């Protein structure tokens, strides 16, 4: 029993390390860099270019089939992950040569290109890591495995946009960038030490993935229900999260207070709740838990509707933020677990990447739309609309479960 727990811990550590290695530098570059450059009076038009560095995590779907085609064995996956991780670390290290205290526009453009290439390597590592996770895990293991994925992502955000920003002012850009590159390499150690990784079952598919598989994913029988689920599930709370900081500014909170409540308390809640969510998914299954988590997300949106009707106390606002981010942390686990159930053999990385990109794109779109809505009808109206969408998501997950039960009954009757 003890040996089994050690093996499980070692296996989960491999993926937690790889996922947090992706998230920390990316979070640092996309948040801390904005603050640093603005302190140096860099024009907002140039700072706006920072949004470009997020593109690899949207566009990675186009080279995901190449990763699936290249990786046939455990060794192939390890070589790919280690190779791109080394490139990732070297590119992060290269950013340390820049003096951000006196950066000129031409140098800044070069820095953007380096970061862009670094996050392309990070996105490639993510494709290979996702595929390896799917192929080496059983259905029962995926709840906790997806907890590691969520905890790595939220933990990386917590370190990259919170802790490192505080460390930065004491040690400077170069020192932090150098430490980040070392951290990325250290994260490879659990993977290199784990000698017993094995596929749950070998792929018998002769034809490997091609770029056409991106489109063929949407032609699968019954996949439309999963796509609607991905589009709808987060939508109810993403708008609330995107407008949370402006809402707090209008309530009179300082940047320091907003940073603590959103960056530390909020993301910390998501990080903490991702682990028990994985345990719940393992115990009761992702189908049942996605309904429960959808209802909690609905309650989170309603709490902000009520808060927007008056000037809330800091305690009530903090509790609402904990519920909001905690429900988001739990929701990510069931989204990742559900996505892993909807992949084709030999195309695991491609299919999982397609599904995560759908959620990323919806997050961007909803954030933009909710900003327009809040500007037009106010926070209360926008939060209420998000509540309606969250309620629709809750009912849709119940509908999906009923459809799944009907299909199972029909299958039994046919037998």
C-alpha positions as CSV (number, residue, x, y, z in Angstrom):
1,X,0.0,0.0,0.0
2,X,2.8,2.4,1.0
3,X,4.7,1.6,-2.2
4,X,1.6,2.2,-4.3
5,X,1.2,5.7,-2.7
6,X,4.8,6.5,-3.4
7,X,4.4,5.5,-7.1
8,X,1.2,7.6,-7.3
9,X,2.9,10.6,-5.8
10,X,5.9,10.3,-8.1
11,X,3.6,10.1,-11.1
12,X,1.6,13.1,-10.1
13,X,4.7,15.1,-9.2
14,X,6.0,14.6,-12.8
15,X,3.0,16.4,-14.3
16,X,2.7,19.1,-11.5
17,X,6.3,20.0,-12.1
18,X,5.9,20.2,-15.9
19,X,2.7,22.3,-15.7
20,X,4.0,24.8,-13.2
21,X,7.2,25.2,-15.3
22,X,5.0,26.3,-18.2
23,X,3.0,28.7,-16.1
24,X,5.5,30.7,-14.0
25,X,7.5,32.4,-16.7
26,X,4.4,33.0,-18.9
27,X,2.6,34.6,-16.0
28,X,5.6,36.7,-15.1
29,X,6.2,37.9,-18.6
30,X,2.5,38.8,-19.2
31,X,1.9,40.6,-16.0
32,X,5.1,41.9,-14.4
33,X,6.6,43.2,-17.6
34,X,3.7,45.6,-18.0
35,X,4.4,47.1,-14.6
36,X,8.1,47.4,-15.2
37,X,7.8,49.0,-18.6
38,X,5.2,51.5,-17.4
39,X,7.5,52.5,-14.5
40,X,10.1,53.3,-17.2
41,X,7.5,55.5,-19.0
42,X,7.4,53.2,-22.0
43,X,4.4,54.3,-24.2
44,X,1.2,52.4,-23.8
45,X,1.2,51.7,-27.6
46,X,4.4,49.7,-27.2
47,X,3.2,48.0,-23.9
48,X,0.1,46.9,-25.9
49,X,2.4,44.7,-28.0
50,X,2.7,42.4,-24.9
51,X,-0.6,40.9,-25.8
52,X,1.1,39.3,-28.9
53,X,3.1,37.0,-26.7
54,X,-0.1,35.1,-25.7
55,X,-0.6,34.0,-29.3
56,X,1.4,30.7,-29.2
57,X,-1.1,29.4,-26.7
58,X,-3.9,30.0,-29.1
59,X,-2.0,29.0,-32.3
60,X,-0.5,25.9,-30.9
61,X,-3.4,23.9,-32.2
62,X,-1.8,24.2,-35.7
63,X,1.4,22.4,-34.8
64,X,-0.1,19.9,-32.3
65,X,-0.6,17.3,-35.0
66,X,3.2,17.4,-35.7
67,X,3.8,16.6,-32.0
68,X,1.4,13.7,-32.1
69,X,2.9,12.4,-35.3
70,X,6.5,12.6,-33.9
71,X,5.7,11.0,-30.5
72,X,5.1,7.2,-30.6
73,X,6.9,6.0,-27.5
74,X,7.5,7.1,-23.9
75,X,11.1,8.0,-25.0
76,X,9.8,10.1,-27.8
77,X,7.6,12.1,-25.4
78,X,10.5,12.5,-22.9
79,X,12.9,13.7,-25.6
80,X,10.4,16.2,-27.0
81,X,9.5,17.6,-23.5
82,X,13.2,17.8,-22.4
83,X,14.3,19.3,-25.7
84,X,11.7,22.1,-25.9
85,X,12.1,22.7,-22.1
86,X,15.9,23.3,-22.6
87,X,15.1,25.7,-25.5
88,X,12.5,27.4,-23.3
89,X,15.0,27.8,-20.4
90,X,17.7,29.2,-22.8
91,X,15.3,31.7,-24.2
92,X,14.2,32.8,-20.8
93,X,17.9,33.2,-19.8
94,X,18.4,35.3,-22.9
95,X,15.9,37.8,-21.7
96,X,18.1,38.5,-18.7
97,X,20.6,40.5,-20.9
98,X,18.2,43.3,-21.3
99,X,18.5,46.4,-19.1
100,X,14.8,47.3,-18.5
101,X,15.9,50.4,-16.7
102,X,16.9,52.0,-20.0
103,X,15.2,50.0,-22.7
104,X,14.7,51.5,-26.2
105,X,11.9,50.6,-28.6
106,X,14.1,48.6,-30.9
107,X,15.4,46.5,-28.0
108,X,11.9,46.1,-26.7
109,X,10.8,44.6,-30.0
110,X,13.7,42.1,-29.9
111,X,12.7,41.2,-26.3
112,X,9.1,40.6,-27.5
113,X,10.4,38.2,-30.2
114,X,12.5,36.3,-27.7
115,X,9.6,35.9,-25.3
116,X,7.3,34.9,-28.2
117,X,9.7,32.1,-29.1
118,X,10.0,31.1,-25.4
119,X,6.3,30.7,-25.1
120,X,6.2,28.8,-28.4
121,X,8.5,26.3,-26.8
122,X,6.4,26.3,-23.6
123,X,3.2,25.7,-25.7
124,X,4.9,22.8,-27.5
125,X,5.9,21.3,-24.2
126,X,2.2,21.6,-23.1
127,X,1.0,19.7,-26.1
128,X,3.4,16.8,-25.5
129,X,2.8,16.8,-21.7
130,X,-1.0,16.7,-22.2
131,X,-0.7,13.8,-24.7
132,X,1.7,11.9,-22.3
133,X,-0.7,12.5,-19.4
134,X,-3.7,11.1,-21.4
135,X,-1.8,8.1,-22.7
136,X,-0.2,7.1,-19.3
137,X,-3.3,7.6,-17.1
138,X,-6.3,5.4,-16.5
139,X,-9.8,7.0,-16.4
140,X,-9.8,6.7,-12.6
141,X,-6.5,8.6,-12.3
142,X,-7.5,11.6,-14.4
143,X,-9.3,13.4,-11.7
144,X,-6.2,13.8,-9.6
145,X,-4.0,14.2,-12.7
146,X,-6.2,17.2,-13.8
147,X,-5.9,18.6,-10.3
148,X,-2.1,18.7,-10.9
149,X,-2.7,20.4,-14.2
150,X,-4.9,23.1,-12.6
151,X,-2.7,23.5,-9.5
152,X,0.3,23.9,-11.8
153,X,-1.4,26.6,-13.8
154,X,-2.8,28.5,-10.8
155,X,0.4,28.0,-8.7
156,X,2.4,29.4,-11.7
157,X,0.1,32.4,-11.8
158,X,0.4,32.9,-8.1
159,X,4.3,32.8,-8.3
160,X,4.7,34.6,-11.6
161,X,2.3,37.5,-11.1
162,X,2.4,37.8,-7.3
163,X,5.5,36.6,-5.5
164,X,8.0,37.3,-8.3
165,X,6.7,40.8,-8.7
166,X,7.7,41.5,-5.1
167,X,11.0,39.7,-5.5
168,X,11.7,41.7,-8.7
169,X,12.0,45.1,-6.9
170,X,14.7,43.7,-4.6
171,X,16.8,41.7,-7.0
172,X,16.1,43.1,-10.4
173,X,15.0,41.8,-13.8
174,X,18.3,40.0,-14.8
175,X,18.5,38.0,-11.5
176,X,14.9,36.9,-11.6
177,X,15.1,35.9,-15.3
178,X,18.2,33.8,-14.6
179,X,16.4,32.1,-11.7
180,X,13.4,31.4,-13.8
181,X,15.5,29.6,-16.5
182,X,17.0,27.4,-13.8
183,X,13.6,26.7,-12.3
184,X,12.3,25.6,-15.7
185,X,15.2,23.0,-15.9
186,X,14.8,21.8,-12.3
187,X,11.1,21.0,-13.2
188,X,12.4,18.3,-15.6
189,X,14.0,16.3,-12.7
190,X,10.9,14.3,-11.7
191,X,10.3,13.3,-15.4
192,X,13.9,12.2,-15.8
193,X,13.9,10.2,-12.6
194,X,10.6,8.5,-13.3
195,X,11.7,5.3,-15.2
196,X,8.4,3.4,-15.0
197,X,6.1,5.6,-17.1
198,X,4.0,3.4,-19.4
199,X,1.1,3.7,-21.8
200,X,-2.2,2.4,-20.5
201,X,-2.7,0.9,-23.9
202,X,-0.7,1.0,-27.1
203,X,-2.1,2.9,-30.0
204,X,-2.9,0.6,-32.9
205,X,-3.7,3.4,-35.3
206,X,-1.5,3.1,-38.3
207,X,-2.2,6.6,-39.8
208,X,-0.5,9.3,-37.7
209,X,-1.9,12.7,-37.0
210,X,-1.9,15.4,-39.8
211,X,-2.8,19.1,-39.8
212,X,-6.2,18.1,-41.2
213,X,-7.0,16.5,-37.8
214,X,-7.7,20.0,-36.4
215,X,-10.8,20.2,-38.6
216,X,-11.7,16.5,-38.4
217,X,-12.1,16.8,-34.6
218,X,-15.3,18.7,-35.1
219,X,-16.7,16.0,-37.5
220,X,-16.8,13.3,-34.8
221,X,-20.2,11.8,-33.9
222,X,-21.7,13.5,-30.9
223,X,-18.8,16.0,-30.4
224,X,-21.1,19.0,-30.7
225,X,-22.4,18.4,-27.1
226,X,-18.8,18.6,-25.8
227,X,-18.0,21.7,-27.8
228,X,-21.2,23.5,-26.4
229,X,-20.1,22.4,-22.9
230,X,-16.7,23.9,-23.4
231,X,-18.1,27.1,-24.8
232,X,-20.7,27.5,-22.0
233,X,-19.2,26.1,-18.9
234,X,-16.8,28.9,-17.9
235,X,-18.8,31.7,-19.6
236,X,-20.9,32.5,-16.5
237,X,-17.9,33.4,-14.3
238,X,-15.2,34.6,-16.8
239,X,-17.0,37.9,-17.3
240,X,-17.2,38.5,-13.6
241,X,-13.5,37.7,-13.2
242,X,-12.6,40.0,-16.0
243,X,-14.5,42.9,-14.5
244,X,-13.6,42.2,-10.9
245,X,-10.6,44.6,-10.8
246,X,-12.4,47.6,-12.3
247,X,-15.3,46.8,-10.0
248,X,-13.0,47.0,-7.0
249,X,-11.4,50.2,-8.3
250,X,-14.8,51.8,-8.4
251,X,-15.5,50.6,-4.9
252,X,-12.4,52.6,-3.8
253,X,-9.8,49.8,-3.3
254,X,-6.1,50.6,-3.9
255,X,-3.9,48.8,-6.4
256,X,-2.1,47.1,-3.5
257,X,-5.4,45.8,-2.0
258,X,-6.7,44.7,-5.4
259,X,-3.4,42.8,-6.1
260,X,-3.6,41.0,-2.7
261,X,-7.3,40.1,-3.0
262,X,-7.3,39.1,-6.6
263,X,-3.7,37.9,-7.1
264,X,-3.0,36.2,-3.8
265,X,-6.4,35.3,-2.2
266,X,-8.2,34.7,-5.5
267,X,-5.7,32.6,-7.3
268,X,-4.7,31.0,-4.1
269,X,-8.3,29.8,-3.6
270,X,-8.3,28.3,-7.1
271,X,-5.0,26.5,-6.4
272,X,-6.2,25.1,-3.1
273,X,-9.7,24.0,-4.4
274,X,-8.3,22.2,-7.5
275,X,-6.9,19.3,-5.3
276,X,-10.2,18.4,-3.5
277,X,-12.0,18.8,-6.8
278,X,-9.8,16.1,-8.2
279,X,-10.6,13.8,-5.3
280,X,-14.3,14.4,-5.8
281,X,-14.0,13.7,-9.5
282,X,-12.2,10.4,-8.7
283,X,-14.8,9.4,-6.1
284,X,-18.0,10.4,-7.9
285,X,-17.0,10.9,-11.5
286,X,-16.6,14.0,-13.6
287,X,-20.1,13.9,-15.0
288,X,-21.8,14.2,-11.6
289,X,-19.2,16.8,-10.3
290,X,-19.5,19.1,-13.3
291,X,-23.2,19.6,-12.4
292,X,-22.2,20.4,-8.8
293,X,-19.4,22.7,-9.8
294,X,-21.6,24.5,-12.3
295,X,-24.1,25.2,-9.5
296,X,-21.3,26.6,-7.3
297,X,-20.3,28.9,-10.2
298,X,-23.9,30.1,-10.5
299,X,-23.9,30.9,-6.8
300,X,-20.6,32.9,-7.3
301,X,-22.2,35.1,-10.0
302,X,-25.3,35.7,-7.9
303,X,-23.1,36.8,-4.9
304,X,-21.6,39.5,-7.1
305,X,-25.1,40.7,-8.2
306,X,-26.0,41.1,-4.5
307,X,-22.6,42.8,-3.7
308,X,-23.1,45.3,-6.6
309,X,-26.4,46.5,-5.1
310,X,-24.7,48.3,-2.2
311,X,-21.2,49.1,-1.0
312,X,-20.0,45.7,0.4
313,X,-17.7,45.2,3.4
314,X,-14.2,43.9,2.7
315,X,-15.1,40.6,4.5
316,X,-18.1,39.9,2.2
317,X,-16.1,40.9,-0.9
318,X,-13.2,38.6,0.1
319,X,-15.6,35.7,0.7
320,X,-17.2,36.3,-2.7
321,X,-13.7,36.3,-4.4
322,X,-12.8,33.0,-2.6
323,X,-16.0,31.4,-3.9
324,X,-15.5,32.8,-7.4
325,X,-11.9,31.7,-7.8
326,X,-12.5,28.5,-5.9
327,X,-15.3,27.5,-8.2
328,X,-13.1,28.4,-11.2
329,X,-10.4,26.1,-9.8
330,X,-12.9,23.2,-9.4
331,X,-14.4,23.9,-12.8
332,X,-11.0,23.6,-14.6
333,X,-10.5,20.1,-13.2
334,X,-13.8,18.8,-14.7
335,X,-13.2,20.6,-18.0
336,X,-9.7,19.0,-18.3
337,X,-11.1,15.6,-17.3
338,X,-14.0,15.9,-19.7
339,X,-11.6,16.9,-22.5
340,X,-9.4,13.9,-21.9
341,X,-12.4,11.7,-22.5
342,X,-12.9,13.2,-25.9
343,X,-9.7,12.4,-27.7
344,X,-9.0,10.1,-30.6
345,X,-6.2,7.5,-30.5
346,X,-3.0,8.8,-32.0
347,X,-4.3,12.3,-31.8
348,X,-4.4,12.9,-28.1
349,X,-2.3,16.1,-28.1
350,X,-4.2,17.6,-31.0
351,X,-7.7,16.9,-29.7
352,X,-6.9,18.0,-26.2
353,X,-5.3,21.2,-27.5
354,X,-8.3,22.0,-29.7
355,X,-10.5,21.8,-26.6
356,X,-8.3,24.0,-24.4
357,X,-8.0,26.6,-27.2
358,X,-11.8,26.7,-27.4
359,X,-12.0,27.7,-23.7
360,X,-9.1,30.2,-24.1
361,X,-10.9,31.9,-27.1
362,X,-14.2,32.0,-25.2
363,X,-12.4,33.6,-22.2
364,X,-11.0,36.4,-24.4
365,X,-14.3,36.9,-26.2
366,X,-16.4,37.0,-23.1
367,X,-14.0,39.4,-21.3
368,X,-14.3,41.9,-24.2
369,X,-18.1,41.6,-24.5
370,X,-18.6,41.9,-20.7
371,X,-16.6,45.1,-20.7
372,X,-18.9,46.6,-23.3
373,X,-22.0,45.4,-21.4
374,X,-20.8,46.7,-18.0
375,X,-20.1,50.1,-19.6
376,X,-23.6,50.2,-21.1
377,X,-25.8,48.9,-18.3
378,X,-23.6,48.8,-15.2
379,X,-22.0,46.1,-13.0
380,X,-25.3,44.8,-11.6
381,X,-26.8,44.2,-15.1
382,X,-23.6,42.6,-16.3
383,X,-23.3,40.3,-13.2
384,X,-27.0,39.4,-13.6
385,X,-26.5,38.4,-17.2
386,X,-23.5,36.3,-16.2
387,X,-25.8,34.6,-13.6
388,X,-28.3,33.7,-16.3
389,X,-25.5,32.2,-18.4
390,X,-24.2,30.3,-15.4
391,X,-27.7,28.9,-14.7
392,X,-28.0,27.9,-18.3
393,X,-24.6,26.1,-18.0
394,X,-25.9,24.3,-14.9
395,X,-29.0,23.1,-16.7
396,X,-27.0,22.1,-19.8
397,X,-24.7,19.9,-17.7
398,X,-27.8,18.2,-16.3
399,X,-29.1,17.7,-19.8
400,X,-25.7,16.2,-20.9
401,X,-25.9,13.7,-18.0
402,X,-29.4,12.7,-18.9
403,X,-28.4,12.2,-22.6
404,X,-25.5,10.1,-21.4
405,X,-27.8,7.9,-19.3
406,X,-30.2,7.5,-22.3
407,X,-27.3,6.4,-24.5
408,X,-26.2,3.8,-21.9
409,X,-29.7,2.4,-21.6
410,X,-30.0,2.1,-25.4
411,X,-26.7,0.3,-25.6
412,X,-27.8,-2.2,-22.9
413,X,-31.1,-2.8,-24.7
414,X,-29.2,-3.4,-28.0
415,X,-27.0,-6.0,-26.3
